[in-house]
Structures are given as structure tokens and as C-alpha cells.
Amino acid sequence: MSDRNELAEERTHWAEDRTSLANERTFAGWMRTGMGAIAVAIGLKAVFGAFEPTWMAKAVASIFLAAALFMFWSAQRQASRTHGRLSQRDASIKTPRYFIIVASVMAFGALGTGVILWSL
């Protein structure tokens, strides 16, 4: 193989590594967005604490918790799919199992927040 072809192949490998790392950053961004939705749900409970009927304020806050759950699930699913399409070369990237674990922990946290929210 010529030097020119080897350099082109090496650049392609680096591009795949950059895409894998970008996939991880995107996943982390969606995790942050989901946590922001949880914070909005908690904030709504604080702002509308004395609101009557209380179930309505809790229901609106629950919409944000449901959005967070969807974001966690969707981010994990997309990150795992993207990971499967790429081949790792030199970069140390996370496995699909990592995405599942992080998204699951975040989802359980959101569910716990919902339980506490509705019990107040």
C-alpha cells in the first residue's frame, strides 16, 4: 500500500475515534438535559407548593419527570446504536453497557424524585 493510502486510512481511523468521542459527549449532554428537567420538576413543586389543587401542580411537575425519563432512555438507545456502527481504533471509549448503566441510574433517580414529589 502506498504512503498516501496509508495516511488516508489513518485519517479515517482518527475520524472514527473523534465520532466515538462525540457520541459520548452527546450522551452526556442529554443526561445533563434530563437532569435539568428533573430540576424544573422540583422547582415547580417549590413554586407551586401552596397551589390548590395540589395534584395539578404535581401533575405538571410529573410531565417534566416523564420528559427526563424519555431523554435518558432515548440517549442511551441512540448512543448504543451509534457505538455499534463505529469501530474503535486508538481512543478509549465507553461501552454500550456503560450507557445503559448511567441512563438506568438517572432513570431510577427520576422515578424516586417522582415518588417523593407525589408523597409530599
C-alpha positions as CSV (number, residue, x, y, z in Angstrom):
1,M,0.0,0.0,0.0
2,S,1.3,3.4,-0.8
3,D,2.2,6.1,1.8
4,R,-0.7,8.2,0.5
5,N,-3.2,5.4,1.1
6,E,-1.8,4.6,4.5
7,L,-2.2,8.3,5.5
8,A,-5.8,8.4,4.2
9,E,-6.6,5.2,6.1
10,E,-5.1,6.6,9.3
11,R,-7.1,9.8,9.0
12,T,-10.2,7.7,8.6
13,H,-9.4,5.8,11.8
14,W,-8.9,9.1,13.6
15,A,-12.2,10.4,12.3
16,E,-14.0,7.3,13.6
17,D,-12.3,7.9,17.0
18,R,-13.5,11.5,17.0
19,T,-17.0,10.4,16.1
20,S,-17.0,7.9,19.0
21,L,-15.9,10.6,21.4
22,A,-18.5,13.0,20.1
23,N,-21.1,10.3,20.7
24,E,-20.1,10.2,24.3
25,R,-20.3,13.9,24.6
26,T,-23.7,13.9,23.1
27,F,-24.9,11.2,25.5
28,A,-23.5,13.3,28.4
29,G,-25.3,16.3,27.1
30,W,-28.7,14.5,27.1
31,M,-28.0,13.3,30.6
32,R,-27.5,16.9,31.7
33,T,-30.7,18.0,29.9
34,G,-32.6,15.2,31.6
35,M,-31.2,16.3,35.0
36,G,-32.3,19.9,34.1
37,A,-35.9,18.6,33.5
38,I,-35.8,16.9,37.0
39,A,-34.6,20.2,38.5
40,V,-37.6,22.0,36.8
41,A,-39.9,19.4,38.3
42,I,-38.5,20.0,41.8
43,G,-38.6,23.8,41.2
44,L,-42.3,23.6,40.2
45,K,-43.1,21.8,43.4
46,A,-41.3,24.6,45.3
47,V,-43.0,27.4,43.4
48,F,-46.5,25.9,43.4
49,G,-46.3,24.4,46.9
50,A,-49.4,26.2,48.2
51,F,-51.3,25.8,44.9
52,E,-54.7,24.2,45.0
53,P,-55.5,21.6,43.8
54,T,-52.1,20.1,44.7
55,W,-52.5,17.2,42.3
56,M,-52.4,19.7,39.4
57,A,-49.0,21.1,40.3
58,K,-47.7,17.6,40.9
59,A,-49.1,16.5,37.5
60,V,-47.3,19.4,35.7
61,A,-44.1,18.6,37.6
62,S,-44.5,14.9,36.6
63,I,-44.6,15.9,32.9
64,F,-41.0,17.1,33.3
65,L,-40.1,13.9,35.1
66,A,-41.6,11.9,32.2
67,A,-39.6,14.0,29.8
68,A,-36.4,13.3,31.7
69,L,-37.1,9.5,31.6
70,F,-37.7,9.8,27.8
71,M,-34.4,11.7,27.4
72,F,-32.4,9.1,29.4
73,W,-33.9,6.2,27.5
74,S,-33.5,7.8,24.1
75,A,-29.9,9.0,24.8
76,Q,-28.9,5.5,25.9
77,R,-30.5,3.9,22.9
78,Q,-29.0,6.3,20.3
79,A,-25.5,6.2,21.9
80,S,-25.6,2.4,21.9
81,R,-26.7,2.3,18.2
82,T,-24.0,4.8,17.2
83,H,-21.4,2.9,19.1
84,G,-22.4,-0.3,17.2
85,R,-21.8,1.3,13.9
86,L,-18.3,2.6,14.6
87,S,-15.1,0.7,15.1
88,Q,-12.7,1.8,17.8
89,R,-9.1,2.4,16.9
90,D,-6.9,4.4,19.3
91,A,-9.4,6.2,21.6
92,S,-10.6,4.7,24.8
93,I,-14.4,4.9,24.5
94,K,-17.2,3.7,26.7
95,T,-19.1,0.5,26.0
96,P,-22.9,0.3,25.4
97,R,-23.2,-1.3,28.9
98,Y,-21.8,2.0,30.3
99,F,-24.6,4.0,28.6
100,I,-27.2,1.6,29.9
101,I,-25.9,1.8,33.5
102,V,-25.7,5.6,33.6
103,A,-29.1,6.0,32.0
104,S,-30.7,3.5,34.4
105,V,-29.2,5.2,37.4
106,M,-30.6,8.5,36.2
107,A,-34.0,7.0,35.4
108,F,-34.2,5.5,38.9
109,G,-33.3,8.9,40.4
110,A,-36.1,10.5,38.3
111,L,-38.6,7.9,39.5
112,G,-37.5,8.3,43.1
113,T,-38.0,12.1,42.7
114,G,-41.5,11.4,41.4
115,V,-42.4,9.2,44.3
116,I,-41.1,11.8,46.8
117,L,-42.9,14.6,44.8
118,W,-46.2,12.8,45.0
119,S,-45.9,11.9,48.7
120,L,-45.4,15.5,49.8
